[in-house]
Amino acid sequence: MSTEVIEVQAEEVGLISTINEKLVKANVTDAVIAALHGRFGSLRLKDLDDKEGYLEIKAAAKDCAKIRNLAKKVCTEGREDAVKIQKLWVAKEKEVIKRVAEIEDVLDGEIERFDKEVDRKKEEEKQRVENAYMARTQELTKMGAVYVDSEFSLGNFSIEANLVKECSQSVWEAEMYPKFREQYEIIEAERIAAEKLREEQEAEMKRKQAEFEQKQREFEEQQAAFKKQQEEAERLANAEKLRLENEAKQKEAVEIQRRCNQLSAMGMTFSGQHSAFIYEDVNVDNNTEISLLNGEEWEALVIKIAPIIEQRKQEAEQKRLAEMEKQKQAAAEFAAQKERERIAEEQTQSEIKRKQEEQRKAEELALSDDKTKYASVVTYLKAVPIHEMKSNIYKGKMNAIQQLINSL
């Protein structure tokens, strides 16, 4: 074997040794990676509610990322000198990253599973609150409660709508609903008492009228009978007219209240200044549309404005989400810029130290005689570890290196 071949082989061994030395100095060793496997290789979530395990896995993933980034940094710096050195560094980088990724990829998967479950539960809770609020609103409306200025009111009791929406089911059943029910029963009792009093008054009036008619009948039977018929007919006509008027007014009030509740449920709010229900650019007038439209006209109006209101809600939500994403991207870019600046500074300082060390060694070697320099080279070569090779080509190269070292 020629001296040139031996020198090339020694140079390759020196490059490999240099790579390993730099990785060892950076504490990226087989022992460190094996320790990662030992510490974190079996980490898994017990279930999708395992928050403690989730935090432990995130911390483990950060430790793996540190070793991976450190190995990548050291190997990237080393392979910049020449194409051959670069290939060796790239190979070592891929080897280390692959081994770390065996742990890190599994840990990242566990983290992603946990995060998705958290998001799913948040959405599920949000939908539950909305459904409960709709059911509570229907219960209050059935009892006659009205929604005005973001409050539900019934009798002497009122409460903010957001409290009705956000309170727990136990608080609703134990505290809020009983108070509304109490007011409803009071109002209903008053209505029943008033109805009973009216019936008693009517009965008393009829009894007195009968007595009067009986006395008149004795005095002037025919005239009294005729007069009685006229008065009775007039009374019944007036009573029927009054009943029909009251019934019409009551139906009108109920229908107006139903329409107001319907608009409130759609998200519209009443403006006393404009005497109308308003949602952004959608306006329903209280004095004309709510009070005067017939049933078909009202339903046509609701069908017309409902998709417009829903579109405005979606636009507002999209705008809010876009703003959040914009802020998130800005924060991520700022953090990435700071990290790039930090890495650049570390690389600059590392390069300065490396050049200073090379200069110091060169100065020390320049001051030594030939014998000392030769002894330094021999000592260095004998310290190079001899590895067992699998392929015949590298077994031959390694034997040649061994023979060269033994001959020194």
JOKA-V68312 format. One record per helix or strand of 2 or more residues. SS is the DSSP state (H for helix, E for strand). FROM is the first residue (numbers start at 0). LEN is the number of residues. If there is no record, write none. Layout:
SS FROM LEN
SS FROM LEN
//
This chain:
H 2 23
H 29 11
H 50 28
H 82 61
E 145 3
E 150 4
E 156 4
H 160 6
H 168 51
H 220 45
E 268 3
E 275 4
E 281 4
H 285 7
H 294 73
H 369 14
H 391 16
//
